Amino acid sequence: MKYTRWIVTLTLFTAIALTGCTEKQRHEYSHWKSDLIGLKRRIALYSATGTPIKSWEGRYKIEIRDGVARFIHDGKAVVISGTFIIEEL
């Protein structure tokens, strides 16, 4: 009887947890996935006048610190600064 209660309680808790996924949990999952394998993104670098200089598209883990973005593209480290836009696809 005790074992059955434990199974029912665990099943109910799991069902509630899976159906009640909040925005915060989705955001946390996105960060975890980004840190683990990277997210599919498009990165565009622009000049001071707003014309596109270069863009990259792929699955990237990006580190942004002090206005500088760092990521790996085709096995090479890319460091960009200035005006850039990072889109999650």
C-alpha positions as CSV (number, residue, x, y, z in Angstrom):
1,M,0.0,0.0,0.0
2,K,2.8,2.4,0.9
3,Y,4.6,1.6,-2.4
4,T,1.4,2.3,-4.4
5,R,1.0,5.7,-2.7
6,W,4.6,6.5,-3.5
7,I,4.2,5.7,-7.2
8,V,0.9,7.6,-7.5
9,T,2.5,10.7,-5.7
10,L,5.5,10.5,-7.9
11,T,3.4,10.2,-11.1
12,L,1.2,13.1,-10.2
13,F,4.2,15.3,-9.3
14,T,5.9,14.5,-12.6
15,A,2.7,15.2,-14.6
16,I,2.3,18.6,-12.9
17,A,5.9,19.5,-13.4
18,L,5.8,18.6,-17.1
19,T,2.6,20.4,-17.9
20,G,3.3,23.5,-15.8
21,C,6.5,24.5,-17.5
22,T,6.9,28.2,-16.8
23,E,8.7,30.8,-18.9
24,K,11.6,30.8,-16.4
25,Q,12.1,27.1,-16.8
26,R,12.1,27.4,-20.6
27,H,14.7,30.2,-20.2
28,E,16.8,28.1,-17.9
29,Y,16.6,25.2,-20.4
30,S,17.7,27.5,-23.2
31,H,20.7,28.6,-21.2
32,W,21.6,25.0,-20.3
33,K,21.3,23.9,-24.0
34,S,23.4,26.9,-25.1
35,D,26.2,26.1,-22.7
36,L,26.2,22.4,-23.6
37,I,25.9,22.3,-27.4
38,G,25.2,25.9,-28.5
39,L,22.1,27.3,-30.2
40,K,21.3,27.8,-33.8
41,R,22.0,31.5,-34.4
42,R,22.7,34.1,-37.0
43,I,25.4,36.7,-36.1
44,A,25.7,39.9,-38.2
45,L,28.5,42.5,-37.8
46,Y,27.7,46.0,-39.0
47,S,29.8,49.1,-39.8
48,A,29.3,52.5,-38.1
49,T,27.1,53.5,-41.0
50,G,24.9,50.5,-40.6
51,T,26.0,48.5,-43.6
52,P,26.6,44.8,-43.1
53,I,30.3,43.7,-42.9
54,K,30.0,40.0,-42.3
55,S,27.5,37.4,-41.0
56,W,27.8,33.9,-39.6
57,E,25.1,31.3,-39.2
58,G,25.3,28.0,-37.3
59,R,25.2,26.4,-33.9
60,Y,27.3,28.6,-31.6
61,K,28.1,29.0,-27.9
62,I,28.6,32.7,-27.5
63,E,30.5,34.5,-24.7
64,I,29.8,38.2,-24.5
65,R,31.9,40.3,-22.2
66,D,32.5,44.1,-22.2
67,G,30.9,44.6,-25.6
68,V,33.0,41.8,-27.3
69,A,31.4,38.6,-28.6
70,R,33.5,35.4,-28.9
71,F,32.5,32.2,-30.6
72,I,34.0,29.3,-32.6
73,H,33.2,29.1,-36.4
74,D,34.6,26.2,-38.5
75,G,37.2,25.5,-35.8
76,K,38.4,29.0,-35.6
77,A,37.9,31.5,-32.8
78,V,36.0,34.6,-33.9
79,V,36.1,37.8,-31.8
80,I,33.9,40.7,-32.8
81,S,33.2,44.1,-31.3
82,G,31.3,47.2,-32.4
83,T,27.7,46.9,-33.7
84,F,26.5,43.3,-34.0
85,I,23.2,41.5,-33.8
86,I,22.8,37.9,-32.6
87,E,19.6,36.2,-33.6
88,E,18.4,32.9,-32.2
89,L,16.9,30.8,-35.1
